Amino acid sequence: MTNLPFGLDINNLIGDLRVLSWEAADILIYYSNLIRNQKEKAKIIQNKTPDDPVTLADLKVNKMVINGINKNYKIFGWDILSEENAKDESNYFEAKSDFCWVLDPLDGTKDFIQGTGNYAMHLALNYKQKPLIGVVLIPEKNQLWISNGRKSWCESRDGTYLKTNLSQNKRRIHDMTIVTSKNHRNVTLKKVIEKLNFKDQIIMGSVGCKISSILRGESNIYICLSLPGESSPKDWDFAAPEAILKTAGGSLTNLNNDELSYGGSNFEQGGIIVATSDKFSHNSICTEIMQIIRKYDLYPFD
């Protein structure tokens, strides 16, 4: 496969990612069950900051995955960017290789704590700031979404395959179902969604869970809106989901239909990001959203 380091076998790599992912599932489900007990909950939540909680599950999966990658593939000298390590100033990250693993050990930590089941693990291999390979694990659904850079698929722990089912016949916004955030909604995004007048709306946590709902055909579009000067999603939120959605036939870009670039300042992915189930109609959908936002002056564009 092109763009992979010389001597790396893609099938062996996917096999190892599969093993790491189901080990991560065991850890996440264990703590998900444990955290329902109020006495255990206090021990599991390590950082109790409401906007950015961290649990033992985050830390355990983070360590396990990084150790697994380093053990099996240290000879390739690629970098590993992890959400948990990036939070620690002592683990200052500076990419030295064209290849960089991007890890979010627990995307949707708030949902994890709340017990909704809408949480995921993201792991992507980026090449020159673009996602090449992606894994999104959703333990509570027994689903492991994988992109090997050419195609995407989903499998359960027993190896059963689930085909992608992107709804590519919905090319009018009024016919679309939007999937949107449960814990990160804002007034501006709410106004945008109201003006766009979607057919239906699904609310859930975790970017990985939302993109997988598009892959399963339950929804058609996801919009992420960050206001200038306020917190934004990061590289680890989008890299793995983007890799899977794009090779499945969907698209994920900013509102100008520009591809996301990773490894930037503070790893932030700000502005307005749109994911859709159909790469062919994606640009026109972005244009229509832009027109509505400008018409009603809903977002402070530069």
C-alpha positions in Angstrom: 0.0 0.0 0.0 1.3 3.4 -0.9 2.4 5.9 1.7 3.1 3.3 4.4 6.7 2.9 5.8 8.9 0.5 3.8 8.6 -3.0 5.2 5.2 -2.5 7.0 2.6 -5.1 6.1 -0.9 -3.5 6.2 -2.7 -6.8 7.1 -0.4 -7.4 10.1 -0.9 -3.8 11.2 -4.7 -4.0 11.0 -4.5 -7.3 12.9 -2.5 -5.7 15.7 -4.9 -2.7 15.8 -7.8 -5.2 16.1 -6.2 -6.9 19.1 -5.4 -3.5 20.8 -8.9 -2.3 20.2 -10.7 -5.3 21.8 -8.3 -5.0 24.8 -9.3 -1.4 25.0 -13.0 -2.5 24.9 -12.4 -4.8 27.9 -10.9 -1.9 29.9 -13.7 0.6 28.9 -16.6 -1.8 29.6 -15.0 -2.8 33.0 -14.9 0.8 34.1 -18.2 1.6 32.5 -19.8 -1.0 34.7 -17.9 0.0 37.8 -18.6 3.7 37.5 -22.3 3.1 38.0 -21.5 2.6 41.7 -21.3 6.0 43.4 -18.5 5.0 45.7 -16.4 3.7 42.8 -17.3 6.7 40.7 -15.3 9.1 42.9 -12.2 6.9 42.5 -12.5 6.5 38.8 -12.9 10.2 37.9 -9.3 11.5 38.2 -9.9 15.1 36.9 -13.3 16.4 38.1 -13.2 19.5 35.9 -16.8 19.6 34.5 -15.8 20.6 31.0 -12.9 18.2 30.7 -13.1 15.2 33.0 -10.6 12.4 32.9 -11.2 8.9 34.2 -9.0 5.9 35.0 -10.4 4.3 31.8 -8.9 7.1 29.7 -5.5 6.7 31.4 -5.5 2.8 31.3 -6.4 2.7 27.6 -4.0 5.4 26.8 -1.1 3.5 28.4 -2.1 0.2 26.9 -2.4 1.4 23.3 0.8 3.5 23.3 2.7 0.6 24.8 1.3 -1.8 22.2 2.3 0.5 19.3 5.8 1.0 20.7 6.3 -2.7 21.4 5.3 -3.8 17.9 6.4 -0.9 15.7 9.1 1.1 17.4 11.5 0.5 14.5 9.5 2.8 12.3 10.1 5.8 14.5 6.7 7.3 14.1 5.2 9.8 16.5 2.3 9.2 18.9 0.0 12.1 19.7 -2.5 11.3 22.5 -5.1 13.5 24.1 -4.1 12.5 27.6 -0.4 13.1 27.0 -1.1 16.4 25.2 -2.8 17.7 28.4 0.4 17.1 30.3 3.0 19.9 29.7 5.8 17.5 30.7 4.9 15.5 27.6 5.3 18.3 25.1 4.7 17.0 21.6 6.5 18.0 18.5 6.2 15.8 15.4 9.5 14.5 14.0 8.1 12.1 11.4 5.7 12.2 8.5 3.8 9.4 10.3 1.9 10.2 13.4 -0.5 8.2 15.4 -3.4 10.2 16.9 -5.1 8.7 19.8 -8.2 9.5 21.9 -8.5 6.7 24.4 -12.0 7.7 25.4 -14.0 10.1 23.2 -17.2 11.1 24.9 -15.9 11.0 28.5 -19.0 12.8 29.8 -21.3 10.2 28.2 -19.1 7.5 29.7 -19.6 9.0 33.1 -23.3 9.5 32.5 -23.7 5.9 31.4 -25.3 6.6 28.0 -23.0 4.1 26.1 -22.1 6.8 23.6 -18.4 6.7 23.9 -15.6 5.5 21.7 -11.9 5.0 21.3 -10.3 6.7 18.3 -6.9 5.8 16.8 -5.6 7.1 13.5 -2.3 7.0 11.6 -1.8 10.3 9.9 0.6 10.8 7.0 1.8 14.3 6.4 -1.0 15.8 8.5 -3.8 13.7 6.8 -5.5 10.6 8.1 -4.4 7.5 6.4 -5.7 4.6 8.6 -8.5 4.9 11.2 -10.0 2.9 14.0 -13.2 3.8 15.9 -14.2 1.4 18.6 -17.7 1.6 20.2 -17.6 -1.0 23.0 -21.3 -0.8 24.0 -22.4 -1.6 20.5 -19.7 -4.3 20.0 -18.6 -2.4 16.9 -15.1 -1.8 15.6 -14.9 0.5 12.6 -11.8 0.3 10.5 -10.3 2.0 7.5 -7.1 0.5 6.0 -6.7 3.5 3.7 -8.6 2.0 0.8 -11.9 0.8 2.2 -13.9 0.9 5.4 -15.8 -1.8 7.3 -17.2 -2.7 10.7 -16.7 -5.9 12.6 -17.9 -7.3 16.0 -15.7 -9.1 18.5 -16.6 -12.5 17.0 -15.5 -11.3 13.5 -19.0 -10.7 12.1 -18.9 -8.0 9.5 -21.4 -5.1 9.3 -21.5 -3.3 5.9 -21.5 0.5 5.7 -24.9 1.8 4.8 -24.4 5.5 3.9 -27.6 7.2 2.8 -26.3 8.7 -0.5 -29.8 9.5 -1.9 -30.4 12.3 0.5 -29.0 15.4 -1.3 -31.5 18.0 0.0 -31.0 19.3 3.6 -34.8 19.2 4.2 -34.7 15.4 3.6 -31.7 14.8 5.9 -31.4 13.6 9.5 -28.7 15.5 11.5 -26.8 13.9 14.3 -25.7 16.5 16.9 -23.9 16.7 20.2 -25.5 16.0 23.6 -23.0 17.6 25.9 -21.3 20.3 23.6 -24.3 22.1 22.1 -24.3 25.9 21.9 -26.9 28.5 21.1 -25.4 29.4 17.8 -25.4 25.9 16.6 -29.0 25.5 17.8 -30.0 28.5 15.7 -28.2 27.1 12.6 -29.9 23.8 12.9 -33.3 25.4 13.3 -32.9 27.6 10.2 -31.6 24.6 8.1 -34.9 22.8 8.9 -33.7 19.2 8.9 -36.2 16.4 8.6 -35.1 14.8 11.9 -32.5 15.1 14.6 -30.5 12.6 16.6 -28.6 13.7 19.7 -25.7 11.7 21.0 -22.2 12.1 22.4 -18.8 11.3 20.9 -17.7 12.3 17.4 -16.9 8.7 16.7 -20.4 7.6 17.7 -21.9 10.4 15.6 -19.9 9.5 12.5 -20.7 5.8 13.0 -24.4 6.7 12.9 -23.8 8.2 9.5 -22.0 5.0 8.4 -24.9 2.9 9.6 -27.3 5.0 7.7 -29.2 6.3 10.7 -28.2 9.9 10.0 -26.9 11.9 7.0 -25.0 14.9 8.3 -23.1 16.2 11.4 -22.2 19.8 12.0 -19.6 20.9 14.5 -19.5 24.6 15.3 -16.9 26.3 17.4 -17.1 30.1 18.2 -13.9 32.2 17.9 -12.2 32.5 21.3 -13.9 29.5 22.8 -12.9 25.9 23.1 -12.6 23.8 19.9 -12.4 20.1 19.2 -9.0 18.7 18.7 -7.1 16.5 16.2 -7.9 13.3 18.1 -11.7 14.0 17.8 -11.7 13.9 14.0 -8.7 12.0 12.6 -9.9 8.4 12.9 -13.6 9.2 12.1 -12.5 11.1 9.0 -10.3 8.3 7.8 -13.3 5.9 8.0 -16.0 8.1 6.6 -13.9 9.2 3.6 -13.0 5.7 2.5 -16.6 4.6 2.9 -17.8 7.3 0.5 -18.7 10.2 2.7 -16.8 13.4 3.4 -15.6 15.6 6.3 -14.3 19.1 5.7 -14.7 22.6 7.0 -17.5 24.7 5.7 -15.5 25.9 2.7 -15.1 22.3 1.6 -11.4 22.4 2.5 -9.8 19.2 4.0 -8.8 19.4 7.6 -5.1 19.7 8.3 -3.7 18.1 11.5 -0.8 19.0 13.7 -1.6 22.7 13.9 -1.5 25.2 16.8 -2.7 23.5 20.0 -4.1 20.7 17.7 -7.4 22.6 17.4 -10.0 22.1 14.7 -12.0 25.3 15.0 -14.7 27.0 12.9 -17.5 25.0 11.3 -16.9 21.4 10.3 -19.3 19.3 8.3 -19.5 15.6 7.8 -21.9 14.1 5.3 -22.8 10.6 3.9 -22.1 11.5 0.2 -18.9 13.0 -1.0 -20.5 13.9 -4.4 -23.1 16.2 -2.8 -21.0 17.4 0.1 -19.8 20.6 -1.5 -23.3 21.7 -2.5 -24.5 20.9 1.1 -21.7 23.1 2.5 -22.6 25.9 0.2 -26.2 25.7 1.2 -25.3 25.8 4.9 -23.0 28.8 4.3 -25.8 30.7 2.5 -28.3 30.1 5.3 -25.7 31.2 7.9 -24.9 34.4 6.0 -28.5 35.2 5.3 -29.4 35.2 9.0 -26.0 36.4 10.2 -25.6 33.4 12.5 -21.8 33.1 12.7 -19.0 35.7 12.9 -17.1 34.9 9.7 -13.8 36.9 9.3 
